[in-house]
Amino acid sequence: MTSHDMRRAKHRRGGRSFAPVLLAVLVVSAPAWADAAPGATACTGCHGPAALGSAIPSLDGHAADDIVAQMQAFRSGERKATVMDRIARGYTEEETRAIAEWLAKPEAARHAQP
């Protein structure tokens, strides 16, 4: 998109940007996830409570050691996957452990204010 196209698109929207609103929402919701390990909140998008009953397993109720073991299996290729093998290779052992420990907390504890 050229700068001319961007100016025209901005003009059609009335010149208003939703970025400040989005930023405000993120800042307001940040404390609920303040203790999350980097990368951990992304896991809940597919593996959260809404995953129950779907082909993608929920991680709720899983022990940290089990989550780490599965991530290691994905990373090594021992466990086949469509995308998790690639995702698992993106984290170090320490990052994987921190994510697993956060995910192993009950959901209410993950959302509690620090």
C-alpha positions in Angstrom: 0.0 0.0 0.0 1.5 3.4 -1.0 1.4 6.4 1.2 -1.2 7.9 -1.1 -3.4 4.9 -0.6 -2.9 5.0 3.2 -4.0 8.7 3.2 -7.1 7.9 1.2 -8.0 5.0 3.5 -7.5 7.2 6.5 -9.7 9.9 5.0 -12.5 7.3 4.2 -12.5 6.3 7.9 -12.9 9.9 9.0 -9.2 10.2 10.0 -9.8 8.3 13.3 -7.5 5.7 14.5 -8.4 2.8 16.8 -4.9 2.4 18.0 -5.3 4.4 21.2 -8.4 2.4 22.1 -6.6 -0.9 21.4 -3.6 0.2 23.5 -5.9 1.3 26.4 -7.6 -2.1 26.4 -4.2 -3.9 26.4 -2.9 -1.7 29.2 -6.1 -2.2 31.3 -6.0 -6.0 30.9 -2.2 -6.3 31.4 -2.3 -6.9 35.2 -4.4 -10.1 34.8 -1.5 -11.6 32.7 1.4 -9.9 34.5 2.9 -13.1 35.9 2.6 -15.0 32.6 5.9 -16.3 31.2 6.7 -14.8 27.8 4.8 -16.8 25.2 2.4 -18.5 27.7 -0.7 -16.4 26.9 -0.5 -17.4 23.3 -0.9 -21.0 24.2 -4.3 -20.3 25.7 -5.7 -19.2 22.4 -5.8 -22.8 21.2 -5.3 -24.8 24.3 -7.5 -22.9 26.8 -10.8 -24.0 28.3 -12.7 -23.4 25.0 -10.6 -26.3 23.5 -12.5 -28.8 25.6 -14.2 -31.2 23.3 -12.3 -30.1 20.2 -9.5 -31.8 18.3 -7.0 -29.4 20.1 -6.6 -30.5 23.7 -7.1 -28.1 26.5 -4.1 -27.8 28.8 -6.2 -27.1 31.9 -5.5 -29.5 34.6 -2.2 -30.7 33.1 0.9 -30.9 35.3 3.9 -28.7 34.3 6.1 -31.8 33.9 3.6 -33.3 31.5 3.5 -30.1 29.4 7.3 -30.0 29.3 7.5 -33.7 28.3 5.1 -33.1 25.4 6.9 -30.0 24.2 10.2 -32.0 24.3 8.5 -34.8 22.3 7.3 -32.2 19.7 10.7 -30.6 19.6 12.5 -33.9 19.0 10.0 -35.1 16.4 9.0 -38.0 18.6 5.5 -36.7 18.6 4.1 -35.7 15.2 2.2 -32.5 14.8 0.9 -30.1 12.3 2.4 -27.0 13.9 3.4 -27.8 17.5 6.7 -29.3 16.4 7.7 -25.9 14.9 6.3 -23.9 17.8 8.1 -26.1 20.4 11.5 -25.6 18.6 11.1 -21.8 19.1 11.4 -22.1 22.9 14.4 -23.0 25.1 14.1 -25.5 27.9 13.9 -22.7 30.4 11.2 -20.9 28.5 9.3 -24.1 28.1 9.5 -24.8 31.8 8.3 -21.3 32.7 5.4 -21.5 30.3 4.4 -25.0 31.5 4.4 -23.9 35.2 2.2 -20.9 34.3 -0.2 -23.1 32.3 -0.4 -25.7 35.1 -1.9 -23.1 37.4 -5.7 -23.2 37.7 -7.3 -20.8 35.2 -8.7 -18.6 38.0 -5.1 -18.3 39.5 -3.8 -17.3 36.1 -6.3 -14.4 35.9 -5.9 -13.3 39.5 -4.6 -9.8 40.1 -0.9 -9.9 41.4 
